[in-house]
Amino acid sequence: MHRATTLHTLISRGKYSLSWKMLPAGKSWESAPDWEEVTEPNAKRVRQEDQSDDEEQSSSGKIGGRRPPFTRSHKIQRSGGKFHLLIGVSGSVAVIKLEELIQKLYQSCPENKLIIKVAATKAALNLLETQDFEIDEVIYEDRDEWSMWRGRGDQVLHIELRKWADAMLIAPLDANTLAKIAVGINDNLVTSIVRAWDPRKPLYFAPAMNTMMWENPLTFQHRNTLKDLLRYKEIPPMEKELMCGDVGVGAMASTTMIATIIATVVRNRFAVYTACDTDPAPDL
């Protein structure tokens, strides 16, 4: 039986969180009884130029083609005394560990010092739609890039996210996105952020793909481009039984391993800057 997957915004304790909800066959998200409670009542209101869409409401709506896109009034702002981590997710099945990864990151980093935003490829969103999970973080997608910009002076999303972030983590990094980054293709939000990335800021990537893809000579070449030319830092995959049933190298590194590495970056940043009590600088 066919079922449509939708994302509903739950409001809890003054924060917005994301939760997947399955609708029965023959139903659509427009007819969901609680839709009016959590989203704008009509598309026309969403498109209004003067719509209120500030940072505090930024996760309101739907993901994966369901929530209204962000508008030009949506602002991306840094918070003093915080480490701003941008997570890029691409179309590997390991993206289903996103909620677990975010939880591990918060647990591993200094309390109340980490802020996370997520940028997702279309393939990643397709995989996330199959899961039942709940997160508080904003997830940006390709269409937000276009809906937020209407002319000179408006924010360009991939540039604003690059400016916002102190570091970027791409986990998982699938073979397709790896290849795009290595050859300079930037045809979506995630790859555009990477192409515009400030080389003074750290960028970590955690590959995840089938073993035969991992062992392909092109993958070896692309990884070396990211590590040797672009100076990005790899968190290598591990060997285990993959989702397809094969056993071999290609599974994304454990969320504990990834969180430990990123937490070290965060702790080192604050260890350097605590004495002068300034906002973390982007060049360490």
N, C-alpha and C positions, 0 to 999 in steps of 0.2 A: 504493500500500500504506500502510495506516495505521501510524503509529509513535507511541509514547508518549514524551514527553520527561520525563526526571527529572533532578534535581540531586543530585549526590553530594558529600559533604564529603571533601576530601583533607587528610590531615595531613602537613605538611612542615615540618621544622625547628622543631617546637614551635608552629607557627601553623596555623590553619584557613583553607583557601581553598575557593572555590566553583567547581565545574566542571560543565558540562552534559554529559550522556551520553545517547545515543539508544539505546533498547531496540528490538529487533525486534518485528514484529507478533506478537500473541498472548502477549506477555510483559508482566509488570507489575513495578513497582518492588519489590513485596513479595518477588518471587522472584529479584531480582538477587543473584548469588552473593556480592557484597561488602557487602551491606546490613548484615549483622550486625556487620561490622567498623567501621562508621562511624556507626551510630545506635543508639538504645535498642532492645532486642530486642522490646519489645512496647509497645502504647499505654498499657496500665495503668501501667507504670513511668513513662512520660512524665508522666502525670497526677498522680503522687504529689506531695503538698504539700511533702514534704521532699526532693524531687529536687535534686541538685547541679546548678546552672545559673548559675555565676558569670560575671563579665565576661570572663574569659579564655577561656571555652568558648562565648561568646555566638553565634558564627557556626556552631556545630555544628548539623547537621541539614539540612533542605531548604527550598527557596523555592518560592513559587507553589503552595501547597497540598500540597507534598510533605514538607517537613521538619516535625518536631513543633513545635507553637507554644511560644513561651517561656512560662515559668510565673512565679508571683509571686516566686520566689527569684532571678530574673534581675535584676541590678542595673546601673543606668546611672551610671557614675561619671566625673568629670572627672579629668584628669591635669595636675599642676602644670607650668607652663612650656610648655604646648602650646596651639595654636589648634585649636578644635573646630569643624569644618565639617559641617553637616548638609545633605545633598543630597536634595532631593525629586525624584522622577521620576514622570512621568505618561504617559498613553497616546498619545504621538506615536511614530512609527517611529524618530525620532531617539534614542530611548532605547537603541537598539542600540550607540550610541557611549559608553555608560556606562564601559566598561572603559578606553577610550582617554582619556576625560575625566579619570578618576581618575589615570591614569598621568601625564597632562600637569600636573595639579594638584601632584602630589608632585614632579615635576621642576622646576616653576616656583617652588615655595615654599621657604623656608629648610629645610635638611636636618634631619630628625627633629623638626620643629616642628609638623607638621600631623597631625591625627587626623580621619578621615572616617567618618561613619555615613550610611546611606542609608535613606530611607523611600519606599516604592513604592505606587502605586495598583494596584488589581486589573488594570486595563488595561495598565499598564506591565509587570506580571509576566507577563501573557499574551504580550506581545511578547518579553520576555526569554527565555521558554521556547523560542522559535524559534532562539535563537542558541547558538553554541559559544564560551564565554568563561570566564575564570577571574579572580576577584577575591578579596581577603582581607577586604573590609569587610563588616560586619554589614548585612543588608538587612531592615528591619522591614516588616511588612505589617499589614493591617487586623485580622486575627484575633489578632495579638499584643496589641492593645489590650485585648481582652476576656479573653484567657487569663492575662494578668499581673495582673488586678485581681479580687479575690474579696471585698473588704470594706474598711471604713474602715481607713486606715493603709497599705494597699497602694499601690504606685506606679501612677500614671495615666500611661500611656505617652506620650501626646502632650504632657503637661505636663513630664514628665521629659526628653524630647528637647529641648523648648524651653529648659529650664533648662541642659541640657548644652551646647547650641550657643552659640558666639560669633557665628556668622553662619549664614544659610541661603541655599542656592542651589537654585532650582527649574529644572532643565535636563534634559529639555525640559519646557516648560509648554504643554500642549495647549489647544485652544479650550474644551473642556469644563471643565477644571479652572480655567482663567482665568475663565470665566463664574461658576463656583461661588464663587471667592474674591471676585470683584467684588460679588456680591450677598449675600455672607455665609453661604453654605451650607457647612456643615462635616459632611459625611456619611461621611467616611473619614479615615484617619490623617493623610494629607498636609494636607488642608484643615483638619482640627482643629488641627494644629500651627500653621498660618498664622493661624487665627482667634485662637489664644491667644498669638500672637507678641509678644514684648517690643519695643515701638517704638524702644527705645534701641539695639537691635541691628540691624545691616544685613541686608537681605534682597534678594537679586538674583534676577531671573527672566529666562529665555531662552526666548521663545515659539518654537513650531515647529508649523506647520500648513499645510494647503493654501492656495494663493494666494487663492482665492475666500473662504475662511474668514478669512484675514488682512485682506482688503479689506472685509469685512462691517462695516457701521456699528456693530454691537454690539461687535465686537472693538475698534474704536477707542475706544468708550465705556468698555469694561471695562479696557483698558490705562490710560486716563487715571485711572480710579478707583484703580488700583494705584499709579500714579506720583504723582498729585496729592493724593489723599486719604490713602492709606496710606503714602506716601513711600517706596515700594519702588523699586529701581533696575532699569531694563530694560536687557538686553543684546539689541539688536534682531536680528531674523533677517536672512539675506542672500538674494540672488537667485541661483538656480541651477536646474538640472534636479532636480525633486523625485522622490521615490520612485515617485509615480504616473505619472511621465513628463511632467507639465506643467513648463513653465519659467516661473519667476516668484519673487516674494518670498515667503518662508515657511519656508525651511530654517533650522534652528537655527544660530546663530553658530558659527564654527569652535571646536573644543575648545581650540585655541591662544589664541584671543581670550578665551574665557571664563576659561581658566586664568591668563592674564596679568592680567586684571582682579581676580580673587580673590587672586592672589599679591600684588598691590599692597596690598590690604586687610591681608593677613597681615603683610607686611613693615612696613607703617606701624604696626601694632599693636605689634610687637616693637621697632621703633625708638623708640617712645614709652616702653615699659615696661622695656627692657633695663637702663637705669641704676639702677632701683630693684629689679630682679630679682623682680618679682611676677607672679602669674598674670594674663594679659590680662583687662582689665576689659570688661564687656559694653556700655559706653555710649559707645564711640568709633566 
